[in-house]
Amino acid sequence: IVDFGLAKLSSETALTREGTTVGTIAYMSPEQAKGHNVDHRTDIWSLGAVLYEMVTGRRAFSADHDSAQLYLIINEDPAPVQTLRPDVPDALAVIIHRMLEKDAGARFASMDEVVAALDKLRSITPADATAPMRSGDALVRAREALARYDWSRAFTAYCEADAEVDLSAQDLEGMGLAGQWTRHTEGANEAWERAHAKYVCADRPADAARIAIELSHVALGSGQRSVCNGWLKRAENLLANLPDAVENGYLARAKAQIAIEADIELDAAMEFAATAMAFAERHGDSDLRALALQDRGRALVLKNQVTEGMELIEEAMSLAMSGELSSMVVGSTYCNMISMCDRIADYRRAGEWSDSAVRWCEPHSESGFHGICSVHRAVVMRVRGDWKDAQGEAERAIENSDGYLPAVAGEAFYLMGEIRTRRGEFGDAETSFQEAHQRGRQPDPGLALLRLAQGNVEASRALIDRALSADLIALDRIKLLPAGVEIALAAGRIDTARTRADELQSLADGYASIVFLGHAAHAAGAVKLAQGNAEEALTALTGACSHWKAADMPYDDARTRALKADAYWSTGDNDLANLEARTARAVFARLGARADLDRIDASIERHS
C-alpha cells in the first residue's frame, strides 16, 4: 500500500518521486538501482535497510545527492551495525547485514527464513548474543564473514578470536561450519565438539543433538563408521525427551543416508525418509524437506523405480535452484542428482544438470563440494570423449577432496584408471586403481579390463567372476555385466557370455536407459558374432550404434563399429567393413585410445 519511504525518521521527508524509478532511493536494492530484474529478494534488501535504520538511527546508505547514494548502494558496504551501536546483539547484526548483501543470492532466500532467523535470535541466551569483545574486532569480522558465506575469512577470524576470548557455542558452531567448507576438517570437528559440550552444559539438548548429527555426517564421509554411530546414539539420547523437536527429523534423515550409502537397506531408508519428511512438513523446514525428498528418490532409484525416484530428486533440485535452501543442502542436492544420473547412466540428464552444478561449485572452490562437482563433471566429459579434460577434472577432484572425503578421491582415481587403460598407459592405470582401492573404491570392472588389455585373460576372468559373484543390487550388477561379457568371450566361454548378455538385456529393459540398452545390444551382437551368426550380430550392433549416437558416446560407438567391421568381413562385405573400420579408427586416433587403435589397424591390415 505504501512504499518504504514512509518508514523514515520523523525529521525527514523522502517520499517516492513520481515519474522516476519506482521506490525511494535509500531503500532500493542494488539490482533495482541498476535497473535489473527484481524479485522478492529486493523486498528483503529494503526491509534490511529499514531494520538497519531502526537499530542504528542512520541510513545504511546516505549521501548528499541521488547519484552518490546510488553509487554507495551498488558499490559500498554499510558501516558495521556494531560500530554504530556496540550494544546490539551480534546475531541481530549478522541478520541485518545478510539482508543487505549486494548479491541477491547471498541474502535470505525468503521472508520465512528471515522470520525463522529472528525467532531463533529470541531464543538465544544473553551470553550467546553479546559475547565480550576482548578479542578486538576479530569476532565481529568472523561473524560478518560468516554471514557473507566468506568461509575462508570467517575461519581465519574465528581462529584469531578463539585465541583471545572464550567463544560462545554459537560462535564455535559457526567456526566449525567455516572450517568444514574450507576443508579444515580437524579444526572444524574440534570447534563442533566444543560447541556440543557448551550446549549440553547450557541445557540446550536440541542444539547439542544438532551438532552431534553433523559430526556423525562428517564421520560417515570420512569412513569412520563407529564414530558416526557414536554421535548418532548421542543425538538419540539428547532428543529422548524432545519428541516434537525438528532435530528428530534430521536424525531420521541421517539414518536414511546411512541406509542408502553404507548399508544398502533400502526399505529402512524409505521409512527413515518418511519420518524426516513428516518433521519437515510439521516444522516448515525447507532444508529437511529437500533432504528427505532426495533420500526417498535415491532409495526408489536403487529399488529399480527409476522414474518415480528421479522425479523426487528433481523436485528437490527445484528447491535448490529456487534459493530456498542453505548452501550445504544445495551442495548435497546437486551432488545427489548428478550421482544418481551416473548410477543409471543417464548422461544426457547429467549433462543438463552439470552446468548448473559447476556454476554453483565455483564460488565454493575451497570446499569439498568442489571435488565432488569435479568428479561428476569428469564422468560426463569421459563418456563424451573429452578424456584430457576429464582427467584434469579428476585431478582437481583429488586435490580438493583427498584426505577430507576419501570416497570422492577414490572415485576420481578410479576414473583416471579407466581413462589411462583406454589410452594404453597401463602402468599409470595400475597405480590409479591401486590408489582408488586404498580409499575404499573397489576397482571393478576397471582392473579386470586392464588385465584383459595387458593380455592376461585368466587374471581378467578371475577378477570379473569374483565381482559378479557378490551379492549386488541391480544397478551395481548392470555396470559389471558389459565387461563380464567381453572377458568371457576373450576366454572362449561363449555360453557364459550369452547368459550374461541375456541378463544385461533384461536389466536394461527394466531401466529403459539408452546407455544400458546400448551396452546390451553391443553385448548381444558380440555373442552372436562369436557364435557365427554375423547377420544377427549386425542387427544388434546397428541398434547399439543408434543408442551411442543418441547418448553422444563416441568411444563406445567406435568399439561397436569395430565389431561391425568384423561382422561385415566375415560375410565378405569388404567395402562396408572398411567403412566401419576406418570410421572407428578415426575416433580411436582422435581420442588417443592406443590399444583399440592397434587392434583396428591389425584388422585393417589383415583384411587388406
N, C-alpha and C positions, 0 to 999 in steps of 0.2 A: 504493500500500500504506500509506504514511504521509503525513501532511499536512506542509505547510511549517513547522508549529510545531515540528517536531523538528530543523529546521535553525536552531539557536539557539546563542547564546554559552553556554559551559559553566556560567556562574554564574547563568543564568536558567532559569526554568521557565515555559513559556507554551503548554501543550497545548490542543488544541481542547476547548471546553466541550461536554458532552453536553446535548442538549435545546435548543440555541440554533442560530443560523445556522451552517451548516457552514463551518468554516475558522477559522484563527487571525486575529484582527483585524489584527495588524500586517502580515499578508501578504494581506489582502483587497484586491481591486481596487475602484476607485470604484463600478463598476456592481454589483459583488457587495454592497458596503456599502449601496447604495441599494435593494437587493432587486430589481434589474432582471434581465432575461435575460442570461445569460453564455454565452461560447463559449471557444474555445481561447485567445483573446487575454487572457482573465482569467489563465490559467496563465502567459502571457508576462509579465504585470504582476507576478505573485507571484514568478516567478524573478528579475525585475529587483530586487524588494525584497530577495531573498536576496543577489544579487550586490552590491547597494549596501552591505548589512551586512558582507559578507565583505571588501569593499575598504576601507570607511571605519572599521569597528569599531563602528558605531552603526546603529540602525534608521533607515530613511528617514522614518518617521512614528512618533514616540514621545510619549506623554502619560501623565498620572497616572491617568486612568480611561478606560473604554471609549468613552464618548460623545465625549470630547475627541479621542481617537485617530481615531474615525470622522470627526469634523469635519475633521481635518487631511488625511485620505486623500481626502475628497471635494472640499475647497476650497483646500488649500495645496500648493505645490510643495516638494519636499525641498530641503535645502541643497545647492548645487552640490558634486559629489564633490570637485572640486579645492580648495574652501575647507577641506575636512577633510583631504585628502591631496594636497598640491601636486605630489607626485612621480608621481601616477597619469597615465599617458598620456591626452592629451585625447581621442583616438579611442575609448578604452575608456569614458571618462566620457560621451561622446555616445551610445554604445550603451546604457549603463545608463539614462540619462535618457529615451531614446526608449522603452525598455521600460516606463518608469513614466509615460508620457503619460496624462493623465486621459481623453482621448478615445480609445477603443479603435481607432478608425480611423486615428489618428496613430501607433500603435505599429507594430512589425514585424507583417507580415501572417501570418507563420508561424514556427515554430521553425527551419525550413530557412533563413529569412532571418537569424535570429539567429546560427545556426551559420556561415553564409556571412560575416556581418559580423565575427565573432570570428576566423574563418580569415584574412580579409583583414587584420585587425589584426596577426596574427602575422607577415605578410609586410612590414609597414611598417618602414622603417629607423628607428633610434632618433632621428635628426634630425627625421624627419617626425612621429614620435609625440609628441615632447616639445619642440616649438618654444619658444624662450625667450619669457618673458612680459614683455619690456621694454615692451610697449605697455599695461601695466596690465591691466585686465580686459577690454579691447576684444576681444581674440582669443577669450577664453573666452565672452564674450557672443555673439560671432559664431557660434561652433561650437554653442553651445546653441540659439540661434535657428534655425540650420540644421537641427538635429535635430528641432525642433518644426515644421518647414516654415514658419517665420515669415520669409518671404523678404525682406520689406522691412527688418526689423530686422537680419537677417543681413547683407544687403548694406551697410547703413549702418555696422554694426560692423566689417565686413571692411575697408571703406574707411578707417575710423579707424585700425585696426591696421596697415594697409598703409603708412600714413604714418610709422609709428614702428618697424616691425620687418620683417625680411626674411621674408615669408610662405613657408611650405613649399609644395611642389607640390600637396599635398592641400588645403591651405587656399585656394590660388589656384583649384583646381578647384571648391571649394565657393563661392567668391566668384563665379565665372563662372556657376554654376548659379543662385545667388540673383539675380544681375544679369539672367539670361535670363528668370526668372519675373517680375521687376518691370519688364521692358522697358527696362532699362539696357543696350541692345544693345552699344554701343561699349565700355562698361566690362566687360561680360561677355566679349566677344571678346578684349579685351586681357588679362584675367585668364587665360582659357583658353590663349592663345598663350604667356604666361609659364609656365603650368603645363606645357605641352607641352615647352618648352625645358628646364625643370628635370628632367622625366622623362627626356629624351634625355641630358642631362648625367649623370644618376644611373644611366644604362644600364638603364632600365626601358622597353624598346621597346613592350611590350604596353600599358602605361598611356599612353605617348606616342601610340600609334596610336588608343587610345580617344578621346583628346581631339581628334585630327585628324579622326576620323569625326564627332564632334559639331560641330566647326567647319564641316565640309562640309555638314552638315544645315542649319546656320544660314544659310550662304551660298546654298544652294538656295532656302530660304524667302524670302530677300531678293532673289531673281532674279539672283544673281551666279554664273552657271553656271561660268565659267572658274575662279573662286576655289574653288568646290565641287570641280571636277575636280582642282585642285592639291592640296587637302587629302586627297582620296581616294588620289591617287597617293602622297602622303607616307605614308599609313597602309599602303598595299600594301608599300612599301619597308621599313618598320619591321617588318612581320609576315612578311617573306620567309623568315626563319629560324625562325619560330614557327608551323609548320603546324597544331599542335593547339590553339593559343590560341583562347579563345572570341571574342576580338575579330575573328577572321576571319569569324565568323558575323554580327557586327554590320556588318562591311564588306560582306558579301554582301547584307545587308538594305538598306544604304544604296543599293546599286546597283539593287536591286529597286524601291525607292522612286522613283529617277530614271527607271527604265524605264517605270513606271506614270504618273507625274505629269508628266514632261517629254518623254520620247522616244516614248511610246505604243508601246513594243516589248514586247508582252505575253508572247510566248513566252520572251524573255530574262528578263522579270520572274519568270515561273514557275520558271525554272531557278535564279535567284538566291534566290528564296524557299525553294526546296527545300534549297539549300545552307545557308541560315540555319537552317532547321528542324533539319537534321542536327546542327549545332553546338549548338543549343538542347537537343536531346534528350541529346546526349552529355555536356553540362555541367550539365544540370538547371537551365537558365536560363529562368525563367518569363517575364521581360520579352521576351527574344528569341523565345521560342515564340509569345507573343501577337502580336508584330510580324510574324513570318513567316506566321502564320495569316491575319491580316487582309490582308497583301500578296497572298498566293495567292488569297484570296477576292476582293479587288478586281480582280485580273487576270482571274479567271474571269467575274466580272460583265461586265467590259468586252468579254470574248470571247463574250458572249451566253449564258453558262452561269449564269444568274441564281440558280436555286435552290441549286445546289451552292456557288456563291460566297457567297451571303448566309448559308448555314449555317456556313461557316467564320468569317465576320465575327462572327456571333452567338456562336460558340464563344469567340472572342477576347473578346467582351463579357462572357461569363460569367466569364472570368478576371478582368476588370477589376472586376466587381461583387463578386467574392469577396474582394477585398482582397489578392490575391497579387502585385500589380504595383506598380511605383514610380509616383509621381504623374505624371511626364512621360509614361509609357507609357499610363497610364489616360486622360489627356487626349487623346493621339493616337488611342486606340481609340474613344473616344466620338465624336471628330470624324470619323473614317473611317466609322463606322457611319452617322451622320446624313448625311454627304456622299454615301454610296452610295445611301441611301434617296432623296435628292434626285435623283441621277442616273437612277434607274429610276422616278422619280415615285411611289414607294411612300410617300405621305404619311401613310397610316394607321400604318405601322410607324414612320415618322419621329416621328409624334406620340407613340407609345408610349415611344420612347426619349428624346424631347426632354425630358420632365420629369426623367428621371434625369440627363441631360446637364447641365441647368440646375442641379440640386442639386449636382452635382459642381463646376460652374464657380463657384458663388457664393463659396466660400472663397478662390478664386483670382482675385478681382476685379481685381487689379493685373496679371494676366498676359495674354499674347496669347491664351491659350486662351479667355479671357472674350469676346474679339472674335469668335473662331470660333464659340463657342456662340451668340452673339447673331445671327450670320448664319443659322445653321441654324434657330434659333427663329423668326427673321423669315420664313423661307421657309414654315414651317408656318403661321404667322399669315396670311401673304398668301393662300395657297390657301384658307384657311378664311374669308376675308373680313374679317379683323381688320386692315385696312390702316393705321389710325392707329398701333396698337401695333407693327405690322410695321415701319413707318417709324422709330418710336422705337428699336426693337431694332437696325435697320440703322445709325442714327446712333451708337448705343453701340458697335457693332462698329467703326465708323470711328475713334471716339475711342480705342478700346483697341488698335487694330492699325495705324493709318496711320503710316507711317514705320518700322514694325517688321516687319509682314507685309503687303506691298503687295497680294498676291493676295487676302487676306481683305478689305482695304479696297476693292479693285476690285469684288469680288463684292457687297459691301454697296452701293456706289454704283450698280451695275447694277440691283440690286433696287429701289432708290429711283427709278431712272429708269422702271422698269416701272410702279410704283405711281403716279407722277406723270403718266405718259401716260394711264393709265386715269382719273385724276381730271381730265384736261383741262388740267393745269398744264404746258403744252408747253415753255415757256421753261426752267423748272426741270428738266424731264425731259432737255432737251438738255444742260444743264450736268452733270447726273448721269452721263449716258452718256459725256460727254467726260472726266470725272474717272475713270470706270471704265477707259476706253481708255488713259489716261495711266499707269494702274497695271497694264497688261497684260491686262485683261479685254476681249476683243472684244465690242462691244455688239450682238451678233446674238442673237435677231432683234428685240430691243427697239427699236433705232434705226430699222429698216425699218418697224415698226408705228407708231412715232411719225410718220414721214413720211406714212404712209397716213392716220393720224388728222388730220394737217395738210392733207390733200387733195392732196399731192404724190405721185400714184400712180407716175409714171415713176421718181422717185428711190427710192421704196419698192421697186419692181420690180428696179431695178438692184442695190440692196443685197442683197436676198434671193437673187437669182440668183447673185451672186458668192459669197455664203456657201455656197449649196448646190453650187456647182461645185468647192469644195475637197475634198481627199481626207480624208474624215471617217470615224471609226468609227460604227457603227450608233447607239449611244446619243447621240452628238452630232448625228447627222443627224435622228433622230426628234424632237429638240427644235426643229428648224428647220422641219420639214415642215408643221405646222399653219399657221404664218404664211405659208409658201410657197403653200399652197392658197388662203388668204384673199386674199393680194395678187394672185395670178394671176387669180382671179375678178374682183377690182376692176379689173384691167387688161383684162378681156374675153378672157383666154386660157383658155377652158374646157378645151381639150384638155390643156394643161399642168397645169391644176388637177386634172383627172381622173387623169393619170399620177401626180402627187404624192400624191393621195388613195389610190390603189391601193398605192403603195409604203408609205405610212403604215400602211395596214391590214395589209400583210404583216409589217412590223416589229412592230406592236402585237400581232399574233397570236403572234409569237415570244417576246415578253416576258410576255404574259398580265398586264400591268398594267392595272388598271381605268381609270387615268388615261389611259394611252396608247390604250386601247380607246375611251374617251370622245372623245378628240381625233379618232380615226379615224372614229368614227360621225358626229361633227359634220361633219367634212370631207366624208364621203360624202354626207350629207344636203344640204350646201351645194351640192355639184356637181350632185346630182340636181335640186335646185330651179332652179339656173341652166339646166339642160337642159330644164326644163319638165315634169319628172316629179314633181309635187307629192306624190302618194300614196307613191311610193317614198321620197321625201325624208322624209315624215312618219314612216315606219317606222324609218329610220336615226336621225332626230333623237330619236324617243321612246326608242330604245335608248341614245343618248348621255345623255339626262336621267337614265336609270336609273343609269348609271355615275357621273355627277356627284353624285347623291344618296348613293350608296354611299361615294364618296370625300370627302363633305362639302365640296364646292367650289361655293359659291353663285353666284359671278360667272360661271363657265363655264356653270352651269346656266341662268342668266338669259340669256346670249347665245344658247344653244341654243333657249330658249323664244321669243326674239325671232324667230329663223328659223322656228320652228314657226308663229308667228303669220302670217308672210308666206306660208307654205305654205297655211294654212287660208284666208286671204283670197283666194289665187289659185284656190281651189276653191269659193269662195262660202260657206264655213262661217264667217260673221262672228261668231257667238256664241263659238265655240271660239277664233277668232283673238283676239277681245277679251280672253277669259280669259287666254290665254297672254301677250298683250302687257302686260296690266295686272299680272300676276304678275311678269313680267320688270322692268317699270317700278319696282315697289315695291323690288325688290332693288337696282337701279341707284341709286335715290334714297337708300336706306339706306347704300350703300357710298360714295356720292359720285362715281359713275362718270359724270362730266358729259357726255362725248362720247356714250356709249351712251344716256344719258337723253335727250339732244337728238334722237338718231336715232329712238328708240322713240316719243317724243312726236310727231315729224313723221309717223311711220307711223300712229299712232292718229288724228291729225287728218285725214290724207289719206283714211282709210277710214271716217271717221265720217259 
